[in-house]
């Protein structure tokens, strides 16, 4: 994965990278909510609990950030970056 491809993947997953780590964007939050709904449908209790929280809850945002970091990391690993 080239640096350009890495940046595109970050944007695709709704993440911004800084010296402190990753921050999830609104786009990333929305994508994470979609993923969490799929996980909830598969019986994932953690996803169900997180979706029950208000969208403004910082814990829900942190869960979304973790979901998006996971999907980005998987893509980066599979590409050999």
Residue pairs with C-beta under 8 A, 6 or more apart in sequence:
1 9
1 76
1 79
1 80
1 81
5 79
5 81
6 76
6 81
9 72
9 75
9 76
10 16
10 17
10 72
13 28
13 31
13 68
13 71
13 72
13 75
14 24
14 25
14 26
14 27
14 28
14 29
14 30
14 31
14 32
14 68
15 22
15 23
15 24
15 25
15 28
15 65
15 68
15 69
15 72
16 22
16 23
16 25
17 23
22 65
22 68
22 69
22 72
23 65
24 32
24 61
24 64
24 65
24 68
28 64
28 65
28 68
29 55
29 61
29 64
31 68
32 63
32 64
32 65
32 67
32 68
33 51
33 64
35 67
35 71
36 44
36 47
36 50
36 51
36 63
36 64
36 67
37 47
37 51
39 46
39 47
40 47
40 48
40 51
46 63
50 59
50 60
50 63
51 60
53 59
53 60
54 60
